[in-house]
């Protein structure tokens, strides 16, 4: 189906506007007003990458038009609230660097500095890691490393004197406190106060290994490695990345190359092969091999995973359109007034599974760009 994926991407952008993107299933289901958010950020990141590798200007033009809707001339951002101290809201900011570089529009630079201001004031845990959100006090989530640290590194590279020590320290802490050395997997979250209802009272970590959280972590590492230009820092991050890829690769489904929603529980009743996390890991494998960070064998493994996703979840509807299924809509830990989100196995497999949501589509498109790079 490779030859039809371009048409699938085009369908998504042709049927989307900045205030009503087809891929933001959460906003559609919940009736949210247009707002700055990480889901759109993931998709625009993928489209900019697709524009770069294919040379198709339509992808860049759509991305610029989309972001223009949200970023005002004074650098303020529609639907963004710094006071929430939500790391998810930093993610979409990573596209501003490319747009500023290519268009020279000052409003993009102003928006970059606005988001950097949030990180300056972001509450921190006792380990000096960013809180994931204001509503999640003292908590580190793997998701947050992708949401904030890729932007942070790009800022430090362009405007911050190339000081990456804070990012490096935060990854070190996650490696120290959130890695299960026996299973070679990272827990979804950690409450440094060890008081959250879902947290282990001794370690502060959550109960299970959620696939997409691992995916966010892998993609954060390889994207940062691609940008960072401090060789010592890069070497340390490469070591963490190689270790996590080696660990997670052992859990791949032998037939499809995909990974399970709860990674280490393949075959357990209710568990399923999930698209978004599988795509993220496949992208990280292929990009890591391309950059020479990990063995070339992982390029083949990543491609097998991508092919498995295509075969299992990329389907043709009655009208001939492609749809991408098998995507977990959302999963999290808490807050206190939402005890269903307790990090249990039963919780992770209970969340809705949807089609065409950008949390799955965006990494799928990024995988596709890596496939295209192989053939350039």
TORKOL-4160 file (C-alpha; in steps of 0.2 Angstrom, whole numbers, padded with zeros to 4 digits, m for minus):
376
<pt num="1" X="0000" Y="0000" Z="0000"/>
<pt num="2" X="0015" Y="0012" Z="0000"/>
<pt num="3" X="0010" Y="0019" Z="m0016"/>
<pt num="4" X="m0007" Y="0025" Z="m0008"/>
<pt num="5" X="0000" Y="0033" Z="0008"/>
<pt num="6" X="0003" Y="0049" Z="m0001"/>
<pt num="7" X="m0015" Y="0050" Z="m0006"/>
<pt num="8" X="m0020" Y="0046" Z="0012"/>
<pt num="9" X="m0009" Y="0060" Z="0019"/>
<pt num="10" X="m0017" Y="0072" Z="0006"/>
<pt num="11" X="m0034" Y="0066" Z="0011"/>
<pt num="12" X="m0031" Y="0071" Z="0029"/>
<pt num="13" X="m0024" Y="0089" Z="0024"/>
<pt num="14" X="m0038" Y="0092" Z="0011"/>
<pt num="15" X="m0051" Y="0088" Z="0024"/>
<pt num="16" X="m0043" Y="0098" Z="0038"/>
<pt num="17" X="m0043" Y="0116" Z="0043"/>
<pt num="18" X="m0033" Y="0124" Z="0057"/>
<pt num="19" X="m0049" Y="0126" Z="0067"/>
<pt num="20" X="m0055" Y="0108" Z="0063"/>
<pt num="21" X="m0041" Y="0096" Z="0059"/>
<pt num="22" X="m0048" Y="0079" Z="0054"/>
<pt num="23" X="m0034" Y="0070" Z="0064"/>
<pt num="24" X="m0038" Y="0077" Z="0081"/>
<pt num="25" X="m0051" Y="0064" Z="0087"/>
<pt num="26" X="m0050" Y="0070" Z="0105"/>
<pt num="27" X="m0056" Y="0088" Z="0100"/>
<pt num="28" X="m0069" Y="0081" Z="0089"/>
<pt num="29" X="m0076" Y="0069" Z="0102"/>
<pt num="30" X="m0076" Y="0082" Z="0116"/>
<pt num="31" X="m0081" Y="0097" Z="0106"/>
<pt num="32" X="m0066" Y="0107" Z="0110"/>
<pt num="33" X="m0064" Y="0124" Z="0103"/>
<pt num="34" X="m0048" Y="0127" Z="0092"/>
<pt num="35" X="m0033" Y="0128" Z="0104"/>
<pt num="36" X="m0014" Y="0125" Z="0103"/>
<pt num="37" X="m0011" Y="0107" Z="0107"/>
<pt num="38" X="0002" Y="0093" Z="0106"/>
<pt num="39" X="m0009" Y="0082" Z="0094"/>
<pt num="40" X="m0009" Y="0095" Z="0080"/>
<pt num="41" X="0010" Y="0098" Z="0084"/>
<pt num="42" X="0014" Y="0080" Z="0081"/>
<pt num="43" X="0005" Y="0081" Z="0064"/>
<pt num="44" X="0013" Y="0097" Z="0058"/>
<pt num="45" X="0030" Y="0090" Z="0063"/>
<pt num="46" X="0027" Y="0075" Z="0052"/>
<pt num="47" X="0021" Y="0086" Z="0037"/>
<pt num="48" X="0036" Y="0097" Z="0038"/>
<pt num="49" X="0047" Y="0081" Z="0038"/>
<pt num="50" X="0037" Y="0075" Z="0023"/>
<pt num="51" X="0039" Y="0091" Z="0014"/>
<pt num="52" X="0058" Y="0090" Z="0017"/>
<pt num="53" X="0060" Y="0072" Z="0010"/>
<pt num="54" X="0047" Y="0073" Z="m0004"/>
<pt num="55" X="0050" Y="0091" Z="m0010"/>
<pt num="56" X="0031" Y="0093" Z="m0010"/>
<pt num="57" X="0028" Y="0111" Z="m0006"/>
<pt num="58" X="0010" Y="0108" Z="m0002"/>
<pt num="59" X="0015" Y="0100" Z="0014"/>
<pt num="60" X="0025" Y="0115" Z="0020"/>
<pt num="61" X="0011" Y="0127" Z="0014"/>
<pt num="62" X="m0002" Y="0118" Z="0024"/>
<pt num="63" X="0009" Y="0118" Z="0039"/>
<pt num="64" X="0013" Y="0136" Z="0038"/>
<pt num="65" X="m0006" Y="0141" Z="0035"/>
<pt num="66" X="m0010" Y="0130" Z="0050"/>
<pt num="67" X="0002" Y="0138" Z="0062"/>
<pt num="68" X="m0002" Y="0155" Z="0056"/>
<pt num="69" X="m0019" Y="0153" Z="0062"/>
<pt num="70" X="m0013" Y="0151" Z="0080"/>
<pt num="71" X="0002" Y="0162" Z="0081"/>
<pt num="72" X="m0003" Y="0181" Z="0081"/>
<pt num="73" X="0008" Y="0195" Z="0076"/>
<pt num="74" X="0014" Y="0199" Z="0094"/>
<pt num="75" X="0019" Y="0181" Z="0096"/>
<pt num="76" X="0004" Y="0176" Z="0107"/>
<pt num="77" X="m0004" Y="0159" Z="0104"/>
<pt num="78" X="m0023" Y="0156" Z="0102"/>
<pt num="79" X="m0029" Y="0144" Z="0115"/>
<pt num="80" X="m0013" Y="0143" Z="0125"/>
<pt num="81" X="m0012" Y="0147" Z="0143"/>
<pt num="82" X="0006" Y="0147" Z="0151"/>
<pt num="83" X="m0002" Y="0146" Z="0169"/>
<pt num="84" X="m0007" Y="0128" Z="0166"/>
<pt num="85" X="0011" Y="0124" Z="0165"/>
<pt num="86" X="0007" Y="0109" Z="0154"/>
<pt num="87" X="0022" Y="0102" Z="0145"/>
<pt num="88" X="0011" Y="0095" Z="0131"/>
<pt num="89" X="0008" Y="0113" Z="0126"/>
<pt num="90" X="0027" Y="0115" Z="0122"/>
<pt num="91" X="0027" Y="0101" Z="0109"/>
<pt num="92" X="0019" Y="0111" Z="0095"/>
<pt num="93" X="0032" Y="0125" Z="0097"/>
<pt num="94" X="0046" Y="0114" Z="0089"/>
<pt num="95" X="0039" Y="0117" Z="0072"/>
<pt num="96" X="0041" Y="0136" Z="0075"/>
<pt num="97" X="0060" Y="0134" Z="0073"/>
<pt num="98" X="0058" Y="0128" Z="0055"/>
<pt num="99" X="0045" Y="0140" Z="0050"/>
<pt num="100" X="0055" Y="0155" Z="0057"/>
<pt num="101" X="0070" Y="0149" Z="0048"/>
<pt num="102" X="0061" Y="0147" Z="0031"/>
<pt num="103" X="0050" Y="0162" Z="0032"/>
<pt num="104" X="0059" Y="0174" Z="0043"/>
<pt num="105" X="0042" Y="0179" Z="0051"/>
<pt num="106" X="0046" Y="0187" Z="0068"/>
<pt num="107" X="0030" Y="0182" Z="0076"/>
<pt num="108" X="0037" Y="0164" Z="0076"/>
<pt num="109" X="0052" Y="0169" Z="0085"/>
<pt num="110" X="0041" Y="0179" Z="0098"/>
<pt num="111" X="0031" Y="0163" Z="0100"/>
<pt num="112" X="0047" Y="0153" Z="0103"/>
<pt num="113" X="0052" Y="0164" Z="0117"/>
<pt num="114" X="0035" Y="0164" Z="0125"/>
<pt num="115" X="0035" Y="0145" Z="0126"/>
<pt num="116" X="0053" Y="0146" Z="0133"/>
<pt num="117" X="0047" Y="0157" Z="0146"/>
<pt num="118" X="0035" Y="0143" Z="0152"/>
<pt num="119" X="0050" Y="0131" Z="0154"/>
<pt num="120" X="0059" Y="0145" Z="0164"/>
<pt num="121" X="0045" Y="0145" Z="0177"/>
<pt num="122" X="0039" Y="0126" Z="0175"/>
<pt num="123" X="0038" Y="0118" Z="0193"/>
<pt num="124" X="0051" Y="0105" Z="0196"/>
<pt num="125" X="0052" Y="0089" Z="0206"/>
<pt num="126" X="0065" Y="0086" Z="0219"/>
<pt num="127" X="0076" Y="0078" Z="0206"/>
<pt num="128" X="0075" Y="0095" Z="0196"/>
<pt num="129" X="0064" Y="0087" Z="0182"/>
<pt num="130" X="0049" Y="0097" Z="0175"/>
<pt num="131" X="0032" Y="0093" Z="0182"/>
<pt num="132" X="0022" Y="0085" Z="0168"/>
<pt num="133" X="0008" Y="0098" Z="0171"/>
<pt num="134" X="0002" Y="0109" Z="0185"/>
<pt num="135" X="m0012" Y="0097" Z="0189"/>
<pt num="136" X="0001" Y="0083" Z="0191"/>
<pt num="137" X="0012" Y="0089" Z="0205"/>
<pt num="138" X="0029" Y="0081" Z="0207"/>
<pt num="139" X="0026" Y="0070" Z="0193"/>
<pt num="140" X="0038" Y="0065" Z="0179"/>
<pt num="141" X="0030" Y="0056" Z="0163"/>
<pt num="142" X="0039" Y="0049" Z="0149"/>
<pt num="143" X="0027" Y="0058" Z="0138"/>
<pt num="144" X="0034" Y="0075" Z="0144"/>
<pt num="145" X="0052" Y="0071" Z="0138"/>
<pt num="146" X="0045" Y="0071" Z="0121"/>
<pt num="147" X="0034" Y="0086" Z="0123"/>
<pt num="148" X="0046" Y="0098" Z="0131"/>
<pt num="149" X="0064" Y="0092" Z="0128"/>
<pt num="150" X="0065" Y="0092" Z="0109"/>
<pt num="151" X="0059" Y="0110" Z="0109"/>
<pt num="152" X="0071" Y="0114" Z="0124"/>
<pt num="153" X="0086" Y="0107" Z="0115"/>
<pt num="154" X="0082" Y="0117" Z="0099"/>
<pt num="155" X="0080" Y="0133" Z="0109"/>
<pt num="156" X="0097" Y="0130" Z="0117"/>
<pt num="157" X="0105" Y="0127" Z="0101"/>
<pt num="158" X="0098" Y="0142" Z="0092"/>
<pt num="159" X="0096" Y="0155" Z="0106"/>
<pt num="160" X="0102" Y="0147" Z="0122"/>
<pt num="161" X="0121" Y="0146" Z="0120"/>
<pt num="162" X="0121" Y="0128" Z="0117"/>
<pt num="163" X="0120" Y="0123" Z="0135"/>
<pt num="164" X="0111" Y="0106" Z="0136"/>
<pt num="165" X="0115" Y="0102" Z="0154"/>
<pt num="166" X="0097" Y="0103" Z="0160"/>
<pt num="167" X="0090" Y="0092" Z="0147"/>
<pt num="168" X="0104" Y="0079" Z="0150"/>
<pt num="169" X="0101" Y="0080" Z="0169"/>
<pt num="170" X="0083" Y="0076" Z="0166"/>
<pt num="171" X="0086" Y="0061" Z="0155"/>
<pt num="172" X="0099" Y="0055" Z="0168"/>
<pt num="173" X="0086" Y="0055" Z="0182"/>
<pt num="174" X="0073" Y="0046" Z="0171"/>
<pt num="175" X="0086" Y="0033" Z="0167"/>
<pt num="176" X="0091" Y="0031" Z="0185"/>
<pt num="177" X="0073" Y="0031" Z="0193"/>
<pt num="178" X="0061" Y="0025" Z="0180"/>
<pt num="179" X="0070" Y="0010" Z="0171"/>
<pt num="180" X="0066" Y="m0008" Z="0176"/>
<pt num="181" X="0083" Y="m0015" Z="0173"/>
<pt num="182" X="0077" Y="m0033" Z="0173"/>
<pt num="183" X="0063" Y="m0030" Z="0160"/>
<pt num="184" X="0073" Y="m0016" Z="0151"/>
<pt num="185" X="0058" Y="m0005" Z="0150"/>
<pt num="186" X="0053" Y="0012" Z="0158"/>
<pt num="187" X="0038" Y="0015" Z="0168"/>
<pt num="188" X="0025" Y="0027" Z="0162"/>
<pt num="189" X="0026" Y="0039" Z="0176"/>
<pt num="190" X="0034" Y="0043" Z="0193"/>
<pt num="191" X="0028" Y="0053" Z="0207"/>
<pt num="192" X="0043" Y="0060" Z="0216"/>
<pt num="193" X="0033" Y="0063" Z="0232"/>
<pt num="194" X="0027" Y="0045" Z="0231"/>
<pt num="195" X="0009" Y="0050" Z="0237"/>
<pt num="196" X="m0001" Y="0048" Z="0221"/>
<pt num="197" X="m0014" Y="0034" Z="0222"/>
<pt num="198" X="m0006" Y="0026" Z="0207"/>
<pt num="199" X="0012" Y="0027" Z="0213"/>
<pt num="200" X="0022" Y="0013" Z="0221"/>
<pt num="201" X="0025" Y="0019" Z="0239"/>
<pt num="202" X="0044" Y="0014" Z="0238"/>
<pt num="203" X="0049" Y="0019" Z="0221"/>
<pt num="204" X="0035" Y="0032" Z="0216"/>
<pt num="205" X="0034" Y="0023" Z="0199"/>
<pt num="206" X="0018" Y="0018" Z="0190"/>
<pt num="207" X="0013" Y="0000" Z="0189"/>
<pt num="208" X="0015" Y="m0004" Z="0170"/>
<pt num="209" X="0024" Y="m0001" Z="0154"/>
<pt num="210" X="0013" Y="0008" Z="0142"/>
<pt num="211" X="0018" Y="0007" Z="0124"/>
<pt num="212" X="0016" Y="0024" Z="0118"/>
<pt num="213" X="0025" Y="0031" Z="0133"/>
<pt num="214" X="0040" Y="0021" Z="0128"/>
<pt num="215" X="0037" Y="0027" Z="0110"/>
<pt num="216" X="0037" Y="0045" Z="0116"/>
<pt num="217" X="0054" Y="0042" Z="0125"/>
<pt num="218" X="0062" Y="0034" Z="0110"/>
<pt num="219" X="0057" Y="0047" Z="0098"/>
<pt num="220" X="0062" Y="0061" Z="0110"/>
<pt num="221" X="0080" Y="0053" Z="0112"/>
<pt num="222" X="0083" Y="0051" Z="0093"/>
<pt num="223" X="0076" Y="0068" Z="0088"/>
<pt num="224" X="0087" Y="0076" Z="0101"/>
<pt num="225" X="0102" Y="0066" Z="0096"/>
<pt num="226" X="0099" Y="0073" Z="0078"/>
<pt num="227" X="0099" Y="0091" Z="0084"/>
<pt num="228" X="0112" Y="0092" Z="0098"/>
<pt num="229" X="0129" Y="0097" Z="0094"/>
<pt num="230" X="0138" Y="0094" Z="0110"/>
<pt num="231" X="0148" Y="0078" Z="0107"/>
<pt num="232" X="0149" Y="0073" Z="0125"/>
<pt num="233" X="0130" Y="0076" Z="0128"/>
<pt num="234" X="0126" Y="0067" Z="0112"/>
<pt num="235" X="0137" Y="0052" Z="0117"/>
<pt num="236" X="0128" Y="0050" Z="0133"/>
<pt num="237" X="0111" Y="0051" Z="0125"/>
<pt num="238" X="0116" Y="0039" Z="0112"/>
<pt num="239" X="0120" Y="0026" Z="0125"/>
<pt num="240" X="0103" Y="0028" Z="0134"/>
<pt num="241" X="0095" Y="0027" Z="0116"/>
<pt num="242" X="0104" Y="0011" Z="0111"/>
<pt num="243" X="0100" Y="0003" Z="0128"/>
<pt num="244" X="0081" Y="0007" Z="0127"/>
<pt num="245" X="0080" Y="0001" Z="0108"/>
<pt num="246" X="0089" Y="m0015" Z="0113"/>
<pt num="247" X="0077" Y="m0018" Z="0127"/>
<pt num="248" X="0061" Y="m0014" Z="0119"/>
<pt num="249" X="0065" Y="m0024" Z="0103"/>
<pt num="250" X="0064" Y="m0040" Z="0113"/>
<pt num="251" X="0046" Y="m0037" Z="0115"/>
<pt num="252" X="0041" Y="m0036" Z="0096"/>
<pt num="253" X="0028" Y="m0047" Z="0090"/>
<pt num="254" X="0037" Y="m0060" Z="0079"/>
<pt num="255" X="0024" Y="m0061" Z="0065"/>
<pt num="256" X="0020" Y="m0042" Z="0063"/>
<pt num="257" X="0035" Y="m0033" Z="0071"/>
<pt num="258" X="0022" Y="m0023" Z="0081"/>
<pt num="259" X="0021" Y="m0020" Z="0100"/>
<pt num="260" X="0007" Y="m0023" Z="0112"/>
<pt num="261" X="m0002" Y="m0009" Z="0121"/>
<pt num="262" X="0005" Y="m0016" Z="0138"/>
<pt num="263" X="0022" Y="m0020" Z="0131"/>
<pt num="264" X="0027" Y="m0035" Z="0142"/>
<pt num="265" X="0010" Y="m0043" Z="0142"/>
<pt num="266" X="0009" Y="m0050" Z="0125"/>
<pt num="267" X="m0004" Y="m0063" Z="0123"/>
<pt num="268" X="m0013" Y="m0058" Z="0139"/>
<pt num="269" X="m0032" Y="m0057" Z="0137"/>
<pt num="270" X="m0038" Y="m0040" Z="0131"/>
<pt num="271" X="m0020" Y="m0034" Z="0126"/>
<pt num="272" X="m0018" Y="m0029" Z="0108"/>
<pt num="273" X="m0005" Y="m0023" Z="0095"/>
<pt num="274" X="m0006" Y="m0004" Z="0095"/>
<pt num="275" X="m0002" Y="0007" Z="0081"/>
<pt num="276" X="0005" Y="0024" Z="0088"/>
<pt num="277" X="0018" Y="0016" Z="0100"/>
<pt num="278" X="0023" Y="0004" Z="0087"/>
<pt num="279" X="0025" Y="0018" Z="0074"/>
<pt num="280" X="0035" Y="0028" Z="0086"/>
<pt num="281" X="0047" Y="0014" Z="0090"/>
<pt num="282" X="0049" Y="0009" Z="0071"/>
<pt num="283" X="0053" Y="0027" Z="0067"/>
<pt num="284" X="0066" Y="0028" Z="0081"/>
<pt num="285" X="0074" Y="0012" Z="0075"/>
<pt num="286" X="0075" Y="0017" Z="0057"/>
<pt num="287" X="0081" Y="0035" Z="0061"/>
<pt num="288" X="0093" Y="0029" Z="0074"/>
<pt num="289" X="0101" Y="0016" Z="0061"/>
<pt num="290" X="0101" Y="0030" Z="0048"/>
<pt num="291" X="0111" Y="0041" Z="0059"/>
<pt num="292" X="0123" Y="0028" Z="0064"/>
<pt num="293" X="0118" Y="0028" Z="0082"/>
<pt num="294" X="0112" Y="0010" Z="0083"/>
<pt num="295" X="0116" Y="m0006" Z="0072"/>
<pt num="296" X="0109" Y="m0007" Z="0054"/>
<pt num="297" X="0099" Y="m0022" Z="0059"/>
<pt num="298" X="0087" Y="m0010" Z="0067"/>
<pt num="299" X="0083" Y="m0002" Z="0051"/>
<pt num="300" X="0076" Y="m0019" Z="0045"/>
<pt num="301" X="0067" Y="m0021" Z="0061"/>
<pt num="302" X="0059" Y="m0004" Z="0060"/>
<pt num="303" X="0053" Y="m0007" Z="0042"/>
<pt num="304" X="0046" Y="m0024" Z="0047"/>
<pt num="305" X="0036" Y="m0015" Z="0061"/>
<pt num="306" X="0030" Y="m0002" Z="0048"/>
<pt num="307" X="0025" Y="m0015" Z="0036"/>
<pt num="308" X="0016" Y="m0025" Z="0050"/>
<pt num="309" X="0006" Y="m0009" Z="0054"/>
<pt num="310" X="0001" Y="m0007" Z="0035"/>
<pt num="311" X="m0005" Y="m0025" Z="0034"/>
<pt num="312" X="m0014" Y="m0025" Z="0050"/>
<pt num="313" X="m0022" Y="m0008" Z="0052"/>
<pt num="314" X="m0021" Y="0002" Z="0036"/>
<pt num="315" X="m0038" Y="m0003" Z="0028"/>
<pt num="316" X="m0048" Y="0003" Z="0013"/>
<pt num="317" X="m0065" Y="0009" Z="0016"/>
<pt num="318" X="m0080" Y="0007" Z="0005"/>
<pt num="319" X="m0077" Y="0023" Z="m0004"/>
<pt num="320" X="m0059" Y="0018" Z="m0008"/>
<pt num="321" X="m0051" Y="0029" Z="0006"/>
<pt num="322" X="m0037" Y="0023" Z="0017"/>
<pt num="323" X="m0039" Y="0023" Z="0036"/>
<pt num="324" X="m0026" Y="0020" Z="0049"/>
<pt num="325" X="m0033" Y="0010" Z="0064"/>
<pt num="326" X="m0027" Y="0002" Z="0080"/>
<pt num="327" X="m0023" Y="0019" Z="0089"/>
<pt num="328" X="m0026" Y="0021" Z="0107"/>
<pt num="329" X="m0035" Y="0037" Z="0109"/>
<pt num="330" X="m0027" Y="0043" Z="0126"/>
<pt num="331" X="m0020" Y="0036" Z="0142"/>
<pt num="332" X="m0014" Y="0044" Z="0158"/>
<pt num="333" X="m0011" Y="0043" Z="0176"/>
<pt num="334" X="m0024" Y="0052" Z="0187"/>
<pt num="335" X="m0027" Y="0066" Z="0193"/>
<pt num="336" X="m0033" Y="0062" Z="0210"/>
<pt num="337" X="m0051" Y="0065" Z="0205"/>
<pt num="338" X="m0050" Y="0052" Z="0190"/>
<pt num="339" X="m0045" Y="0036" Z="0199"/>
<pt num="340" X="m0050" Y="0025" Z="0184"/>
<pt num="341" X="m0033" Y="0030" Z="0177"/>
<pt num="342" X="m0023" Y="0020" Z="0189"/>
<pt num="343" X="m0009" Y="0013" Z="0178"/>
<pt num="344" X="m0016" Y="m0005" Z="0180"/>
<pt num="345" X="m0016" Y="m0017" Z="0165"/>
<pt num="346" X="m0035" Y="m0016" Z="0165"/>
<pt num="347" X="m0035" Y="0002" Z="0163"/>
<pt num="348" X="m0023" Y="0003" Z="0148"/>
<pt num="349" X="m0033" Y="m0009" Z="0138"/>
<pt num="350" X="m0049" Y="0000" Z="0142"/>
<pt num="351" X="m0046" Y="0016" Z="0133"/>
<pt num="352" X="m0054" Y="0019" Z="0116"/>
<pt num="353" X="m0046" Y="0013" Z="0101"/>
<pt num="354" X="m0049" Y="0024" Z="0086"/>
<pt num="355" X="m0044" Y="0027" Z="0067"/>
<pt num="356" X="m0034" Y="0042" Z="0060"/>
<pt num="357" X="m0029" Y="0051" Z="0076"/>
<pt num="358" X="m0013" Y="0060" Z="0074"/>
<pt num="359" X="m0005" Y="0052" Z="0089"/>
<pt num="360" X="m0004" Y="0037" Z="0077"/>
<pt num="361" X="m0005" Y="0045" Z="0060"/>
<pt num="362" X="0010" Y="0057" Z="0063"/>
<pt num="363" X="0023" Y="0044" Z="0068"/>
<pt num="364" X="0016" Y="0033" Z="0054"/>
<pt num="365" X="0020" Y="0047" Z="0042"/>
<pt num="366" X="0037" Y="0049" Z="0050"/>
<pt num="367" X="0040" Y="0031" Z="0047"/>
<pt num="368" X="0035" Y="0033" Z="0029"/>
<pt num="369" X="0048" Y="0047" Z="0027"/>
<pt num="370" X="0061" Y="0035" Z="0034"/>
<pt num="371" X="0056" Y="0022" Z="0021"/>
<pt num="372" X="0057" Y="0036" Z="0007"/>
<pt num="373" X="0075" Y="0041" Z="0014"/>
<pt num="374" X="0080" Y="0022" Z="0011"/>
<pt num="375" X="0076" Y="0024" Z="m0007"/>
<pt num="376" X="0083" Y="0041" Z="m0011"/>
